Amino acid sequence: MTKLAAIVLSLGLIACGDDGGARRLASDGATADDVGAPPDSTPGADSAAPVDSEVPQDTGPAAPNTLAYADGMLGGDGQPCVTVCALNEDAGVALELAVVYRDGDGNPLADRTVRFTTDAPAALARLSTLSSYTDAHGVTSVTLRTFDIPGTVVVTASVSGDPEAGALDFVVTLDLPPAPVLLISSNYVGATGPVDLSLRLFEQVDGQPSCGVVHPDAGGMALEPDLLAGPYGLYQQAALTDLPGLAEAGEQTWLAQLVGPAAGTPLSVGCAEGIVVRPMATAQQLIYVLDLPPSFRGSYRSTTRADLVTGATGTLGRVVDGVVQLFTEPGALILGWACQGASGALGTVCGVLINDDGDPTIVGGVVTDAADAMLLAVMADTIGGDVTQVGNTVAEILKDLRLLSDLEIAAEPSVPKADFSGAYVPWGEASEEWTHVRFRWKYGPSCKPSGGADPDCGWTSIPLEEVYGARPGGVIDAGVDLDLALHVDQHEVTGMTYGPLINAIFEKRLLSLMFGDGSNGLAPVDSWEDLISILLGDRGCLNDDDCCDSFATRIEDEVAAYVLALIPAACEAAIPAAANLIRDRLAALDGAMTLGTPAGGGCRSHDGDDDRWIDAWGSAANPCEWDLYFPTSDGSFRPDSGWRAVRR
């Protein structure tokens, strides 16, 4: 209180005209310092001395540094603090008291120590620190924490080592606030940790509105509350001294809802209803605040990567190896397929081209070598450059397929399931539809600038209805665990079979990419018959329909005349025989794809923008796993695979 009295006295002296140390004038106009001084007897003392204009004039000492109240510090009257900062606050609040330190020219002084002191007892108020450094703007502050005791607190700020900068006082008068009519306390139980909470109060009439009505997921945030208060800290108590209409009503019933964060998308909520409030009494309510669950409902675009070659064994492995070999050494393969079980003219010609062990004869070798050479020549004409590795690229394509599907979750998970920590989507509310197969042809025009190095170039798609006549899919059983990961029960994707998919990739897209789509004036190559025809004849024979004549001309010097006469007919029979054998072998691989998430391992969810709507399952960097396989006649084929899905 001694400090406070000194401040009041100094303010009174200033108001009464104290000159703050300026010299007083004597009655004759001399200053008080001049009174009683002997006269100056120096000759010419009364005359002005000449001034040398070449000598710099003394400008006097530099102005001292100053400590002032920071911009924005307002007193209890709402005006900026200048000489003393007098504040009136409710006891129990925390106040930030800020000052600014500048040099004599008004420039901020950074990294300087400002001390804060107070003579207030610890039971009344405490300072958060006794010293702090100024920032780049010369500003620093201290927090004054007060308690539920009335009184007056004086906080003094000064600069260490610079007494000339002066000292500043904050005089804070603390009064007990009026007794609240409603006290709301919160207990947060969750993981997101909202930084603050808003309090939404609704007066209830006949039990309405209810907590269910005002819930954010029920559209309750669109309802205008009767009173909105906050923001409050996560564990700060809300004390309301009055409520609208309470004095007139004498008694009211209220619903209190805490929502966090106070601004933006609600992530946490708590609610209590039926709170009876009366004047001159304090109603108290504890509200548990819980994290809002994310929303999984929506449509997602799913991409499954699958390697449909590596690890293939048994019947499936042999068929796939044969198809791949067709693009590396096709001659022997075509002869073997065409001559399998051949009779008539074709059987006679096959007897000349293949021995009893099924290997090409000398004449057969001419045919196989010619077919192999034609493969490279045609591909060179079509795609240019080095084609010796294109055959291997066919295998690479099948190792990096993309299977696209639409995943639909029409309702939030809500159904418990035995031995599952989470909830399942109600049956019938989750479904999938497989839409496309995609592969990458890196020899196309879009990949030429990068030489195929750009991983995003060359992708082409085939709608699955072109493969199967309809899009495979159906209802699936799916749920979300406590870690917010998606689990899909293993199920058969009816109609999505291995062999027809591989066949469609070649006949509907890849053959024309490799051997020509007709854009160069030559007939397109878009079937196995077309491929075999040009390998036996030449690239232009499809236009003139003389592929078998070209074949006969190629071997006329190698066979007897009676065999040569049979060549055209045998060739015409061989082309569809070999083509159908390829299709039939692939079509026999008709086990439908079966897949689900691995037991005990779901697909992690992602909410990239923190709006409580799941944006994706898995990610490009960390895709999810499938337990995926195709059943075969002699077992099953489990390709390496991974997947992710993105909200559409």
C-alpha positions in Angstrom: 0.0 0.0 0.0 3.0 2.3 0.5 3.7 2.0 -3.2 0.1 2.8 -4.1 0.2 5.9 -1.8 3.4 7.2 -3.5 1.8 6.8 -6.9 -1.4 8.7 -5.9 0.8 11.5 -4.3 2.9 11.8 -7.5 -0.3 12.1 -9.6 -1.5 14.9 -7.2 1.8 16.8 -7.5 1.6 16.7 -11.3 -2.0 18.0 -11.2 -0.9 20.9 -8.9 1.7 22.1 -11.4 4.9 20.6 -10.2 7.5 21.3 -12.9 9.1 18.0 -12.4 12.6 19.5 -11.6 12.5 22.5 -14.0 14.3 25.6 -12.7 11.9 28.3 -11.2 12.2 32.0 -12.3 13.2 34.8 -9.8 11.1 38.0 -9.5 13.4 40.0 -11.8 13.4 37.4 -14.4 16.6 35.6 -13.4 16.5 32.0 -12.5 16.7 30.8 -9.0 20.2 29.6 -9.7 21.2 33.2 -10.7 20.0 34.9 -7.4 23.0 36.1 -5.3 25.6 35.3 -8.0 28.4 38.0 -8.5 28.3 40.0 -11.7 30.5 38.9 -14.6 33.4 41.4 -14.8 34.8 39.9 -18.0 35.3 42.7 -20.6 32.6 42.5 -23.3 30.6 40.1 -21.4 27.4 41.9 -22.3 28.2 41.8 -26.0 27.6 38.8 -28.2 30.7 36.9 -29.1 31.5 36.2 -32.7 30.5 32.7 -33.8 32.8 30.6 -36.1 30.4 29.2 -38.7 33.0 26.5 -39.6 32.9 24.9 -36.1 30.2 22.3 -35.5 27.7 23.3 -32.9 27.2 21.1 -29.8 23.9 19.4 -30.1 23.8 18.3 -26.5 23.5 14.7 -25.0 21.6 12.0 -26.7 18.0 11.5 -25.6 17.6 8.7 -23.1 15.9 5.3 -23.8 12.3 5.0 -22.8 10.1 2.4 -21.4 6.4 2.8 -22.3 3.1 0.9 -22.2 2.8 -1.3 -25.3 0.3 -0.3 -27.9 -3.0 -1.8 -27.1 -2.7 -1.5 -23.3 -5.9 0.1 -22.3 -6.8 1.4 -18.8 -10.1 0.8 -17.0 -11.5 3.8 -18.9 -10.9 2.2 -22.2 -8.2 4.8 -23.1 -4.5 3.9 -23.9 -2.3 3.8 -20.9 0.2 6.8 -20.8 1.6 7.6 -17.3 -0.1 5.1 -15.1 -2.1 2.1 -16.2 -5.1 1.7 -13.9 -7.2 -1.5 -14.5 -10.4 -2.8 -12.9 -10.9 -6.5 -13.1 -12.8 -9.4 -11.5 -10.7 -11.3 -9.0 -9.7 -14.7 -10.4 -8.7 -13.5 -13.9 -5.3 -13.7 -15.6 -4.0 -10.4 -17.2 -1.2 -9.8 -19.7 0.7 -6.6 -18.9 2.9 -5.5 -21.8 5.5 -2.7 -22.2 7.8 -1.5 -25.0 11.4 -0.4 -24.8 12.8 2.1 -27.3 15.9 4.2 -27.8 15.8 8.0 -27.8 14.9 8.1 -31.5 12.0 5.8 -31.0 13.6 2.6 -32.4 12.7 -0.7 -30.6 15.4 -2.3 -28.5 15.4 -6.1 -28.8 16.8 -8.7 -26.4 16.9 -6.4 -23.4 15.9 -7.6 -19.9 12.8 -6.0 -18.3 12.1 -6.7 -14.7 8.6 -7.0 -13.1 8.0 -6.6 -9.4 4.9 -6.5 -7.2 4.3 -6.0 -3.4 1.1 -8.0 -3.6 0.8 -11.0 -1.3 1.0 -14.3 -3.0 -2.6 -15.1 -1.9 -3.8 -12.1 -3.9 -1.8 -12.4 -7.1 1.4 -13.8 -8.7 3.6 -12.9 -11.6 4.4 -15.6 -14.3 8.0 -14.3 -14.4 10.2 -11.7 -12.7 12.0 -10.8 -15.9 11.7 -11.3 -19.6 13.4 -10.3 -22.9 12.1 -7.8 -25.4 11.3 -9.1 -28.8 12.2 -7.7 -32.2 9.6 -4.9 -31.7 11.0 -4.0 -28.3 7.9 -5.6 -26.6 7.7 -7.9 -23.6 5.0 -8.9 -21.2 4.2 -10.7 -18.0 1.0 -12.5 -16.9 -0.6 -11.5 -13.7 -2.5 -14.4 -12.2 -5.1 -13.4 -9.6 -7.2 -15.4 -7.2 -10.7 -15.1 -5.8 -9.7 -12.4 -3.3 -10.5 -8.6 -3.8 -7.7 -6.1 -3.4 -5.3 -3.9 -5.3 -2.1 -5.1 -7.0 0.7 -2.8 -8.3 3.1 -4.3 -10.8 6.2 -2.2 -11.7 8.2 -2.7 -14.9 11.8 -1.4 -15.2 14.8 -2.0 -17.4 17.8 -3.7 -15.9 20.8 -1.4 -16.0 18.9 1.6 -17.5 17.3 3.6 -14.7 16.9 6.6 -17.0 14.4 4.7 -19.0 12.0 5.1 -16.1 9.6 2.7 -14.4 6.0 1.9 -15.3 3.3 1.0 -12.9 0.2 -1.1 -13.5 -2.4 -0.6 -10.8 -5.0 -3.4 -10.8 -8.1 -3.2 -8.7 -9.7 -6.6 -8.2 -13.3 -6.9 -7.2 -15.3 -10.0 -6.4 -17.5 -10.8 -9.4 -21.2 -11.3 -8.7 -22.2 -14.8 -7.7 -22.9 -16.9 -10.9 -26.4 -18.4 -11.5 -24.8 -21.2 -13.6 -21.4 -22.9 -13.3 -20.4 -25.2 -16.2 -17.4 -27.5 -15.7 -15.9 -29.8 -18.4 -14.2 -33.2 -18.2 -12.6 -34.0 -21.6 -12.3 -37.7 -22.5 -10.7 -38.1 -25.9 -7.6 -37.9 -28.0 -7.9 -35.0 -30.4 -7.4 -32.4 -27.7 -9.3 -29.3 -28.9 -7.6 -26.1 -27.9 -10.7 -24.5 -26.6 -14.5 -24.9 -26.2 -17.6 -22.8 -26.9 -20.6 -23.0 -24.7 -24.0 -23.1 -26.4 -27.0 -22.6 -24.2 -30.6 -23.4 -25.2 -33.6 -22.7 -23.0 -35.7 -25.8 -22.9 -39.5 -25.9 -23.1 -41.2 -29.2 -22.6 -37.8 -30.9 -23.0 -36.9 -29.4 -26.3 -34.5 -28.9 -27.8 -32.7 -32.1 -26.7 -29.1 -33.0 -26.8 -29.8 -35.3 -29.8 -31.4 -32.4 -31.7 -28.4 -30.0 -31.2 -25.8 -32.7 -31.9 -23.4 -31.6 -34.7 -24.0 -34.8 -36.6 -27.8 -34.2 -36.5 -27.3 -30.7 -38.0 -27.5 -29.1 -34.6 -24.8 -26.5 -35.4 -27.3 -24.8 -37.6 -29.5 -24.0 -34.6 -29.0 -20.6 -33.1 -28.4 -20.9 -29.3 -30.1 -18.5 -26.9 -26.7 -17.7 -25.5 -23.2 -18.3 -26.9 -20.3 -18.0 -24.5 -16.6 -18.6 -24.7 -14.1 -19.5 -25.8 -13.0 -21.4 -22.7 -9.9 -23.4 -22.0 -10.3 -27.1 -22.1 -10.7 -27.4 -18.3 -11.8 -23.8 -17.6 -15.0 -23.3 -15.7 -17.7 -21.2 -17.3 -19.4 -18.9 -14.8 -22.6 -17.1 -16.0 -23.9 -14.4 -13.8 -27.2 -14.0 -15.7 -29.3 -15.7 -18.3 -31.7 -14.2 -20.7 -35.2 -13.7 -19.1 -34.2 -15.4 -15.8 -35.2 -12.5 -13.5 -38.6 -12.3 -15.1 -39.2 -16.0 -15.2 -38.0 -16.8 -11.7 -37.0 -20.3 -12.9 -35.7 -21.7 -16.2 -34.6 -25.0 -17.6 -31.5 -25.0 -19.8 -29.5 -27.3 -22.1 -25.8 -26.7 -22.1 -23.6 -27.9 -25.0 -19.8 -27.6 -25.1 -18.2 -27.8 -28.6 -14.5 -27.9 -29.4 -12.8 -26.2 -31.0 -14.7 -23.0 -30.4 -14.3 -22.1 -34.1 -14.2 -24.3 -37.1 -15.4 -27.9 -37.6 -16.6 -29.5 -34.4 -14.3 -32.3 -33.3 -15.5 -32.8 -29.7 -18.8 -32.3 -28.0 -20.5 -32.7 -24.6 -24.1 -32.0 -23.6 -26.3 -31.8 -20.6 -30.0 -31.0 -20.5 -32.7 -30.3 -17.8 -30.5 -27.8 -15.9 -32.8 -25.9 -13.6 -31.6 -22.3 -12.9 -33.0 -19.8 -10.4 -32.0 -16.2 -9.5 -29.9 -15.7 -6.3 -28.7 -19.4 -6.5 -25.9 -21.2 -8.3 -26.7 -24.2 -10.5 -23.7 -26.4 -11.2 -23.2 -28.9 -14.1 -20.3 -31.2 -15.1 -20.3 -32.0 -18.8 -18.2 -34.8 -20.2 -16.7 -33.8 -23.6 -16.0 -36.6 -26.0 -14.4 -36.8 -29.4 -16.8 -37.0 -32.3 -16.4 -40.0 -34.4 -15.2 -39.5 -38.0 -17.7 -40.1 -40.9 -16.9 -43.1 -43.1 -20.0 -42.9 -45.2 -19.5 -42.0 -48.9 -18.1 -43.2 -52.2 -14.5 -44.1 -52.7 -12.4 -44.8 -55.8 -10.3 -47.8 -55.1 -7.1 -48.8 -57.0 -5.7 -52.3 -56.6 -2.2 -53.0 -57.9 -1.8 -56.7 -58.9 1.1 -58.7 -60.3 -0.6 -61.4 -62.4 2.5 -63.2 -63.5 5.1 -63.6 -60.7 4.6 -66.8 -58.7 2.1 -68.4 -61.2 2.5 -72.2 -61.1 0.6 -75.2 -62.4 -1.8 -74.9 -65.2 -2.2 -71.1 -64.9 1.6 -70.7 -64.9 2.0 -72.7 -68.1 -0.7 -70.8 -69.9 0.7 -67.4 -68.9 4.3 -68.5 -69.8 3.0 -69.5 -73.2 1.3 -66.2 -73.8 4.4 -64.3 -72.8 6.6 -66.5 -75.1 4.3 -65.6 -78.0 6.0 -62.1 -77.9 9.6 -63.4 -77.7 9.8 -66.6 -79.9 6.4 -67.0 -81.5 7.4 -69.3 -84.4 7.8 -72.6 -82.6 4.8 -71.9 -80.3 2.4 -71.1 -83.2 3.5 -74.3 -85.0 3.0 -76.4 -81.9 -0.4 -74.9 -81.2 -1.6 -75.1 -84.8 -0.5 -78.7 -85.3 -1.9 -80.0 -82.0 -4.2 -82.8 -83.1 -4.2 -81.6 -86.7 -5.5 -83.7 -89.6 -6.3 -83.4 -93.3 -4.2 -80.9 -95.2 -3.1 -79.2 -92.0 -2.0 -82.6 -90.6 0.0 -83.3 -93.8 1.8 -79.9 -93.7 2.4 -80.3 -90.0 4.1 -83.6 -90.7 6.6 -81.7 -92.8 7.1 -78.9 -90.3 7.2 -80.8 -87.0 8.9 -84.1 -86.1 7.6 -86.9 -83.9 9.0 -85.2 -80.8 7.0 -82.0 -81.5 10.1 -80.0 -82.5 10.4 -78.1 -85.7 12.1 -79.9 -88.6 14.6 -78.2 -90.9 11.7 -76.9 -92.9 9.8 -76.0 -89.8 12.9 -74.1 -88.6 12.6 -71.9 -91.6 9.0 -71.1 -90.7 9.8 -70.4 -87.0 12.8 -68.3 -87.8 10.8 -66.3 -90.3 8.0 -65.8 -87.8 10.4 -64.7 -85.1 12.0 -62.2 -87.5 8.7 -60.9 -88.6 7.7 -60.2 -85.0 10.6 -57.9 -84.5 10.3 -56.3 -87.9 6.6 -55.5 -87.4 7.1 -54.1 -84.0 10.1 -52.0 -85.2 7.8 -50.5 -87.9 5.1 -49.8 -85.3 6.9 -48.5 -82.3 10.5 -47.8 -83.6 13.7 -48.1 -81.7 15.1 -51.1 -79.9 12.4 -53.7 -79.8 14.5 -56.6 -78.5 13.1 -56.1 -75.0 9.5 -55.6 -76.0 8.7 -59.2 -75.4 9.9 -58.9 -71.8 7.8 -55.7 -71.5 4.7 -57.9 -72.1 5.5 -59.7 -68.9 6.2 -56.4 -67.1 2.8 -55.1 -68.1 1.1 -58.1 -66.5 3.2 -57.6 -63.4 1.9 -54.1 -62.9 -1.9 -54.0 -63.6 -4.3 -51.7 -61.9 -7.8 -52.9 -61.1 -10.2 -50.0 -60.4 -13.4 -50.3 -58.4 -16.0 -48.1 -56.7 -16.4 -48.7 -52.9 -19.7 -47.5 -51.6 -20.3 -47.1 -47.8 -23.9 -46.0 -47.5 -24.2 -46.0 -43.7 -22.0 -45.5 -40.7 -20.6 -48.6 -38.9 -23.0 -49.4 -36.1 -23.4 -53.2 -35.9 -21.4 -55.2 -33.3 -19.7 -58.4 -34.5 -18.3 -61.2 -32.4 -14.5 -61.1 -31.8 -14.3 -57.7 -33.6 -13.2 -54.6 -31.7 -15.3 -52.0 -33.6 -18.5 -52.0 -35.6 -19.6 -53.2 -39.0 -21.6 -51.4 -41.6 -25.2 -52.7 -41.6 -25.6 -55.5 -44.1 -26.5 -54.3 -47.6 -25.1 -50.8 -46.9 -21.5 -51.5 -48.2 -20.9 -52.6 -51.8 -18.3 -52.6 -54.6 -18.3 -52.4 -58.3 -15.2 -53.2 -60.4 -15.0 -50.8 -63.3 -11.7 -50.9 -65.3 -8.4 -52.7 -65.7 -5.4 -50.4 -66.5 -2.0 -51.2 -67.8 1.0 -49.1 -68.9 2.4 -49.2 -72.4 5.6 -47.2 -72.2 6.4 -47.2 -75.9 3.5 -44.9 -76.8 3.7 -41.3 -77.9 3.0 -39.9 -74.4 6.1 -41.7 -73.1 8.5 -40.7 -75.8 9.6 -37.4 -74.2 10.8 -39.2 -71.1 11.8 -42.5 -72.8 9.3 -44.3 -70.7 10.9 -43.0 -67.4 7.8 -41.0 -66.4 5.7 -43.4 -64.3 2.5 -41.6 -65.1 2.8 -41.9 -68.9 1.3 -44.6 -71.1 -1.6 -45.7 -69.0 -4.6 -47.1 -70.8 -7.9 -48.5 -69.5 -10.4 -51.2 -70.5 -13.9 -51.0 -69.1 -14.7 -54.3 -67.5 -18.1 -54.5 -69.1 -16.1 -55.0 -72.4 -14.4 -58.0 -70.7 -17.2 -59.7 -68.9 -20.4 -58.2 -70.4 -21.1 -56.4 -67.1 -19.2 -54.9 -64.2 -18.4 -57.4 -61.5 -19.3 -56.5 -57.9 -22.0 -56.8 -55.2 -22.6 -56.3 -51.5 -19.7 -56.8 -49.2 -19.4 -57.1 -45.4 -17.1 -54.4 -44.0 -16.4 -52.8 -40.7 -14.2 -50.3 -38.9 -12.1 -51.2 -35.9 -11.2 -49.0 -32.9 -8.1 -47.8 -34.7 -10.3 -46.5 -37.5 -9.0 -49.1 -40.0 -11.3 -50.7 -42.6 -11.8 -54.4 -42.6 -13.4 -56.2 -45.6 -14.4 -59.8 -45.1 -13.1 -62.1 -47.8 -15.6 -62.6 -50.6 -15.7 -63.7 -54.2 -16.0 -61.0 -56.9 -18.5 -62.9 -59.0 -17.7 -63.0 -62.6 -14.2 -61.4 -62.3 -12.1 -64.2 -63.7 -8.4 -64.4 -64.5 -8.2 -65.8 -68.1 -10.8 -63.5 -69.8 -9.1 -60.5 -68.2 -5.7 -61.4 -69.6 -7.2 -62.2 -73.0 -9.0 -58.8 -73.2 -5.8 -56.9 -72.3 -4.2 -58.4 -75.5 -7.1 -58.5 -77.9 -8.7 -55.3 -77.0 -5.7 -53.1 -76.5 -2.2 -54.4 -76.4 -2.0 -56.1 -79.9 -3.0 -53.0 -81.7 -0.5 -50.9 -79.6 2.3 -53.3 -80.5 1.5 -54.1 -84.1 -0.6 -51.2 -85.3 -4.1 -49.8 -84.8 -4.8 -49.0 -88.5 -3.8 -45.4 -88.2 -0.9 -45.9 -90.7 -3.1 -47.2 -93.5 -2.5 -50.9 -92.7 -5.3 -53.1 -91.3 -5.3 -53.1 -87.5 -4.0 -56.0 -85.5 -6.6 -56.6 -82.8 -7.1 -60.3 -82.5 -5.0 -63.5 -82.1 -5.9 -64.4 -85.8 -4.5 -61.1 -87.0 -1.3 -61.6 -85.1 -0.7 -65.2 -86.3 -1.6 -64.1 -89.9 1.1 -61.4 -90.1 3.7 -63.6 -88.4 3.1 -66.3 -91.1 2.8 -63.8 -93.9 3.8 -60.1 -93.5 2.5 -56.9 -92.1 0.6 -55.9 -95.2 -1.1 -59.2 -95.9 -4.2 -58.4 -93.9 -5.1 -55.6 -96.3 -5.0 -58.0 -99.3 -6.1 -61.1 -97.4 -3.2 -63.0 -98.8 -1.3 -63.9 -95.6 -1.4 -67.7 -96.4 -0.2 -67.1 -100.0 2.7 -65.1 -98.6 3.5 -68.0 -96.2 3.5 -70.5 -99.1 5.8 -68.3 -101.1 8.2 -68.2 -98.2 8.7 -72.0 -98.0 8.1 -73.0 -101.7 11.7 -73.8 -102.2 11.8 -76.0 -99.1 9.0 -78.4 -99.6 7.8 -80.9 -102.2 5.3 -79.8 -104.8 2.5 -81.9 -103.4 3.0 -80.3 -99.9 3.2 -76.8 -101.4 -0.2 -77.3 -102.9 -1.6 -78.0 -99.5 0.0 -75.0 -97.8 -2.7 -72.4 -98.4 -5.5 -74.6 -97.1 -3.4 -75.8 -94.2 -2.5 -72.2 -93.3 -6.1 -71.1 -93.4 -6.9 -73.9 -90.9 -3.9 -73.2 -88.7 -4.6 -69.6 -88.0 -8.0 -70.0 -86.3 -6.8 -73.3 -84.7 -3.9 -71.6 -82.9 -6.0 -68.4 -82.1 -8.8 -70.4 -80.6 -6.4 -72.6 -78.6 -5.0 -69.4 -77.0 -8.5 -68.2 -76.1 -9.7 -71.5 -74.9 -6.7 -72.0 -72.6 -7.2 -68.5 -71.1 -11.0 -68.9 -70.8 -10.4 -72.1 -68.8 -8.8 -70.0 -66.1 -12.2 -69.1 -64.9 -11.9 -69.0 -61.1 -13.4 -65.8 -59.8 -11.1 -63.4 -57.9 -11.5 -63.7 -54.1 -10.2 -61.0 -51.8 -10.5 -59.4 -48.4 -8.3 -57.6 -45.9 -5.9 -59.9 -44.1 -7.1 -61.4 -40.8 -6.3 -58.9 -38.0 -5.0 -56.3 -40.4 -7.3 -53.5 -41.6 -6.7 -50.6 -44.0 -5.8 -47.4 -42.3 -8.0 -44.4 -42.7 -6.9 -40.8 -43.4 -8.6 -37.5 -42.7 -6.2 -35.1 -44.5 -8.1 -31.9 -43.7 -9.3 -32.8 -40.2 -13.0 -32.2 -41.1 -14.0 -35.6 -39.6 -14.7 -37.0 -43.0 -12.5 -39.9 -44.0 -10.7 -38.9 -47.2 -8.8 -42.1 -48.0 -8.0 -45.6 -47.0 -4.3 -46.3 -47.3 -1.9 -44.0 -49.1 0.4 -44.1 -52.1 3.4 -44.4 -49.8 1.7 -47.0 -47.6 -0.9 -48.9 -49.5 -3.1 -51.5 -47.8 -2.9 -55.2 -48.3 -5.3 -57.6 -49.8 -5.5 -61.3 -49.1 -6.3 -61.9 -52.8 -6.3 -65.1 -54.9 -7.7 -66.8 -58.0 -8.7 -70.4 -57.6 -7.4 -72.7 -60.3 -8.0 -76.3 -61.3 -4.9 -77.4 -59.4 -4.8 -75.0 -56.5 -4.8 -71.2 -56.3 -2.8 -68.3 -57.5 -2.1 -65.5 -54.9 -0.7 -62.5 -56.8 1.2 -59.8 -55.0 -1.2 -56.9 -54.5 -1.9 -53.7 -52.7 -4.6 -51.1 -52.7 -5.8 -47.7 -51.6 -9.1 -45.8 -51.9 -9.8 -42.1 -52.2 -13.1 -40.4 -51.5 -14.8 -39.3 -54.7 
